[in-house]
Amino acid sequence: MTCVSSGDDAEACPPRRRGDDTTALLLRSYAEGAFPMATSRRGRVSFYKADPRSLLPLDDGALTVPRSLRAALRRTTLSFTSDRAFEQVLRLCADVPRPDGGTWINDWIIKHYTRLHQRGHAHSIEAWLTPGPNPLGTAIKPSAEPFAAPVLVGGLYGVHLGGAFFGESMFSRPDLGGTDASKMCLVHLWHHLRRQRFALLDTQIANDHMRQFGIVEIAAADFSTVLAAAIATHADWGTFEPAVTLAGLRI
């Protein structure tokens, strides 16, 4: 694996130590502020460090929930879970269309992040369209009859290390009834991390989609300090309670 910075300069990657497995290498990379991305579905995996670094503060009131999203949360019939379909979320994130037509999630990422999840170092939040009358008619199946099983219509996942959570990717399927599902999952994630006393929610690289939620950007050197302090703390993933999130939003 080649380790490069987001500016394509050579960047030292945590070296593989004797007896290391890939899980240990990945966790050490995150501890040093690096995150992996694939160049294509079958391409190599490189490690990157963003400068500036984007994060979503976990301070009281730091999360901005747009009015339209509050309204969507108020009326949604979706149900939300955690760690029920981690690998499925990962694979659906890999299928999200990218501007260049590629993906940063390949089979290597899927294999080793699933292993991170199995070892308690990665988690997902899922949004489900629950059984009942089909609100989209033929969009889900070729009839408007009730469907028997929940349909996964949105989700996100990330890596958990100490008191830090590194958000990786999200997806939604509006064609299946999941409009705004990934945004709803993000709101649930933020509230869950606060309840569990996490110290950091890393969002890596700023974009317009995330700016609406109140992300901030800091220099990489400052992020290293914040990251070290967060990892030195302890936070359990704990029990996911979406009803508590909705009550806390006062919607």
N, C-alpha and C positions, 0 to 999 in steps of 0.2 A: 504494500500500500504506500502510495506517495503522499507525503504530508506537505501541503502548501497552504499559504494564507489566502485570504479572499482577494489579495492583490497580486496573486501568482508569484510571490516571492518564496524562496525556500524557507521552510519552517520545520524546526525540530519536532518530531513526533515522539511521544513517550516510547522508548525502545522496549521491545519485547524482552522480558526477563526470563531466566531459566525457570521452567515449570509454569510459565504463564499460559493461560488460555486467552481466547479472544475477548471474553467477557472482562477479564482483568485489564486488558489493553484498552478496551473501550471506556471503562470507568476511569482509568488513569487519564485518558485523553480528555474526558469531560472535566475532571478535576483541574486540568490545566487550561481549560477554556476552549478546547478544540471540539469540533463536531464533524462527523463524516457525511459525505455526500457522494453518490454515484454519478459518474459522467453520463451513463445511459443504462438501460435495463441489463445489458450484458457487459458494461464497461467497468473500468477500475473504480475503486473507492478511494477518495482523497479526503484528508482532514483539513478543515478550514478554521480560521480565527477571524471574526468580524471586528472591524475597528472603524467606526464606533460599534458598540454592542447594544442591542435592544433588550429591554426588560419591561415587565409589567409590574409596577410596585404593588406590594401586598399591604400597604398602609391603609388604614381606615379611609374609605371614600375615594381611593385612588382609581378604582375601576369606573370607567364611563360606560353606561349602558344607554345606547341611543333610544330615543322615545319609541321608535318603530319596533325595536327589539323588545322593549318592555311590554308593548302591546302584544307582540307575538308570544312572549312567555306567558302572558295572562290568559290567552285563549288557546294555547297549544293543547293538543290531545296526545302528544308524544310522551313516551316514558323514557326515563334516563337511568342508566346503570353504569357500573364501573367494573372493568376487568372481566366482563362476561364474554367478550368476543375480540380479544386483543389482536390475534393474528389476522382476523377478518378486517378489522379496522386498518391495520397496517397495509394489507393488500389493496384495500379500497383507496387509501391515501396514495398508493403507488399509481393508481389509475387516473388520478386527477389530471386533467389536461394542463400542460405547461406551455408557456409562450414559444419555447423552442421545439415543442413536440416530444421532448424527452421526459425523463423522470429522475429524481435523485435517489429513489428507493429501488434497489435491485434485489436479486435473490440473496446476495450476501447480507444485505441489510435486513431483509425479512428473516433469514435464518438466525442471525446473531441477536437481533432485537427481541425475537421470540424467546431466545434463551435468556436474555436479560430479564424479560417478564417472568419467566419460570423461576428465576432466582430472586424475584422481588425487587428488581431494580428498574422496572418499566411498568407503566400503567396506562390504561385507556379509559375513556368515558364514551359511552355509546348512547345514541338516540334511536328509539324504536317507534315505528308505527304499529300500534297494538291491534290485535284482532278485532274485527267489527266491520261495519259497512265500509265498502271501498269508496273513499272520497274522490278518487280520481278515475273511477270507471275502468276503462281499458288501459290506463297507464301502468297498472300493476299486473293485471291478468286479463285475458280476453273475455271478461264478463264483469258485471257490476255486483257479483255475488260477494258475500262476506269472505274474507280470507282467514285461514285457520291459524297461521303462525305470525309472530311479530316480524316486521321487515326492518332491517338495519338501514336507516336513511341518513345517518350522520355520525361523526365521531372524531376523536382526536387521541393522540398518544404522546408520551414523553418519557424521559429518563428521570429516575429518583435517586439522588445521592446525598446522604446526610439530610440537611434541611433545605436542599435545593431541588427544584423541579425544572427540567429542561424541556420546554415544549418543542415538539418536533414537526408534527404535521396534522392537518385536519381535512375532513371532506364532508360534503353534504350531497344529497340526492334530491333536488327539488322535483325532478321528474317522477319520483316515487312518493312524494308527499313530505319531503324533508327540507322545505324552504327554511332557511336560517338555522338549520339543525346544528351545524358546526359552531355557529355563534352562540347558540344556547348552551352547547357543551362547554364552551370557553367560560361563560358566566358561571356555570356550575363548578368548573375546575377552580376558578379564582376563589370562590367562596369556600370550597372544600379545603384548599390549601391554607386559607386563613384559619379555618376551624382546627386544622391539624397542626397549626403553628409552624408552618414552613416559613423560611426566611427569604426565599428568592424564587421568582418565576422568570426564567430566562426565555426570551422569544427570539434570540439570535440576531436576525437582520430585520431592520424596520421596513415596513411597506404600508401603503395607504390603507389596506384592509385592517391592519393591526393598530394604526394610529387612532382610529375612531374609538378604541377602548382605553386610551390613555397611556400608551407605552412611552417610555423615555429612552434616550440614547446617552450612553456614557462612554468615555474613552476606554480602550481595552485595558490600559494599566489600572484604571479605577475599577473596572469590572473584575480584574484579577483579585483585588483586595476584597471586594464585596463577595465574590465567589468563595474565596478561602474561608471567610467568616461564616458563610451559610453552610458550607460543607462540614465545618467543625461542630455545627449544632446537630441535634437529632430530631427527626420528625417521622412519625409512623404514617403510612398511608391511611390506615384506619377504616372506618365504616363510612361509605358514601351515602349521604342523606339529601337527595334532591329536594324533598319537601321543605327541609330547613332552609335551603337556598332561596326558594320561592317566597317563603315567609319573610326572610331577611331583606328581600328586595322591596317589600311593601308594595307589591303590585296588585 
